Amino acid sequence: MRYVVIVEQGESNVGAYVPDLPGCAAVGETKEEALHLIGEAVDLHLEGLREEGLPIPEPSSSSEYVEVSRLTEGSSRS
């Protein structure tokens, strides 16, 4: 099973979370550390759901990129 992980660069750390697993998040000093920690967090999250007898959510999120044009300095939106 594979879940989408969102990685966000902060001012002094990197956060990661799994949209399909509410509350499942991790923070590291680097992207690599955050990804390692979110992997552990997912394992613990799923283990907790199993122990509680709760259903394991199927992965349903996906990610895409969209191209955006940059506004040039001095342009207006009139």
C-alpha positions, 0 to 999 in steps of 0.5 A: 500500500502506498500513501501520498506524502505532502512535504513542506519546507519550513523556515527551520525544519521540514514537515510531512503529512499523509492526507489519507491518514488524518493526524499522521504527521512528522517533522525533521531537520531535513527532507530525508529525515522527515520522510524517514519519520513519516514512514515510521509514523504511518506504520504506527498509525496503521498499527493503532488503527488495527489495535482499535479494530478500525478500518485501514483507509485505502489510499485515495489522494493523488498529487499533480503539478500545475504550471502557473505564469509569473506576473512581471513586475509592474503589471496590473490586474485591471 
